[in-house]
Amino acid sequence: ISLLGSIVILFNNMAGPGMLALPVVFQQAGVVPTLILLCVFIVFSSVSATMLCESIDIAHKILRKYPSLKRGFQSGAPIEFSNLVRFYYGDFWYSLCQVAYILS
């Protein structure tokens, strides 16, 4: 995925169908509880994105140090989520991850 493609997918996920339901949620739940939960989810999203970036960085460092581990990785290609699953958990979970992507 290119940088532009990643940005478009990220924006689509952030401003997707859930945005359309926010006015109804504010109306039914109230302003304060909704804002508190939105802030909690923002923190959780930020932490999980940071952890994903850290795991990509660790995988790059390990692959540079031990080139024999590069099974399934193309030289110079970016490491994506499914590649991380293969790297850390093996081929079975990689295949399961791919099936989950296809079904979703």
Secondary structure, 3 states (H helix, E strand, C coil): CCHHHHHHHHHHHHCCHHHHHHHHHHHHHCHHHHHHHHHHHHHHHHHHHHHHHHHHHHHHHHHHHCHHHCCCCCCCCCCCHHHHHHHHHCHHHHHHHHHHHHHC
